[in-house]
Amino acid sequence: MKLLPLPAFQDNYLWLLQDGHRALVVDPGDAQPVLACLQQGGLQLEAILVTHHHPDHIGGLDEVRDATGARVFGPAREPIPGPLQRLSEGDRIEALGLPFQVFDLPGHTSGHIAFYCPEVDGAPLLFCGDTLFSGGCGRLFEGTPAQMLASLDKLAALPDATRVCCTHEYTLANLRFARTVEPENADLFHYQQRCEELRARAEPTLPSTLGLERRINPFLRTRLPAVKQAAQAFNGAAPDDEVAVFAAIRQWKNEFR
C-alpha cells in the first residue's frame, strides 16, 4: 500500500491510499488533485471516506463520486450530500480489502467521525480529520470541551505505532504554541527541529504517530502536572478539573499569536 498526502488549498491534505490498482481517498475537499492523481497512476477509486461536513473536506465530493463511481462512507449525523453509507461508532467497513473501524469524535463538529484500520503494511492507520493534529487539536465549532477531551482520549488509547493522518499542515504553528505550554519538554524541542527541516524542504510533517503525539501534544497531556500548571497560570483553571484544564489550553491556543 502507498499512502499519499495530496496538498489542497493553503494547508489541507487529501489522503489517498492505493495498492497500485485501486485507491481510496479521505475528505476530498478539492476534486482536481484527486482526479489528477488517479489518472496519473492509472488507479480506480473504490471508496471515499468522509470525516465531517466542512467545505474544505467535502467540496469536491460530488465531482469525485460522479467521475469515478466510488462508494462514499461518511458520518451519520452530519449534512453530507448523498448517496453515501452513513456510519457511527462501532460500525465497520471494508475498503481496498482492509477493515476500518468507525469512531464517533464529537468536538470539532457534532457528528465528526474517524476511520481506523489496525494494520496496513505493519502499522495501524488513523484518518482523524480535524479532531487531532500533530501538536494540536481542532477548534470547537460545534462541540464542548468535555466532548473533545473524550474524543481525544479515545484516540490516545490506540497503539503507539498508529499513523495519524490528519488533514492540515498546522504542525509548526501548533508546536510553537506547545512549547509555550511546555518549554522544558525535550521531545517537543527535538520534534520541532525535525519538522522545521521537513518544511524547509517543502515536505509534509505528516503522518505523525500516536506515540509521538502523547509525548509532545499538549491536548493529549492535559492531565500532566506541567500542563495543569500552565493552564492554571493562563486563566486560573483548577488543576483537579480535567475539563477546565483542557478548556483553558484550547482557549489559550485560540488566542495565541
Stockholm file with secondary structure:
# STOCKHOLM 1.0

chainA/1-257         MKLLPLPAFQDNYLWLLQDGHRALVVDPGDAQPVLACLQQGGLQLEAILVTHHHPDHIGGLDEVRDATGARVFGPAREPIPGPLQRLSEGDRIEALGLPFQVFDLPGHTSGHIAFYCPEVDGAPLLFCGDTLFSGGCGRLFEGTPAQMLASLDKLAALPDATRVCCTHEYTLANLRFARTVEPENADLFHYQQRCEELRARAEPTLPSTLGLERRINPFLRTRLPAVKQAAQAFNGAAPDDEVAVFAAIRQWKNEFR
#=GR chainA/1-257 SS CEEEEEEETTTEEEEEEECSSEEEEECCSCHHHHHHHHHHHTCEEEEEECCCCCHHHHTTHHHHHHHHCCEEEEETTSCCCSSCEEECTTCEEEETTEEEEEEECCSSSTTCEEEEEEEETTEEEEEEETSEETTEECCCSSSCHHHHHHHHHHHHTSCTTCEEEESBCCHHHHHHHHHHHCTTCHHHHHHHHHHHHHHHTTCCCCCEEHHHHHHHCGGGCTTSHHHHHHHHHHHCCCTTCHHHHHHHHHHHHHHCC
#=GC SS_cons         CEEEEEEETTTEEEEEEECSSEEEEECCSCHHHHHHHHHHHTCEEEEEECCCCCHHHHTTHHHHHHHHCCEEEEETTSCCCSSCEEECTTCEEEETTEEEEEEECCSSSTTCEEEEEEEETTEEEEEEETSEETTEECCCSSSCHHHHHHHHHHHHTSCTTCEEEESBCCHHHHHHHHHHHCTTCHHHHHHHHHHHHHHHTTCCCCCEEHHHHHHHCGGGCTTSHHHHHHHHHHHCCCTTCHHHHHHHHHHHHHHCC
//
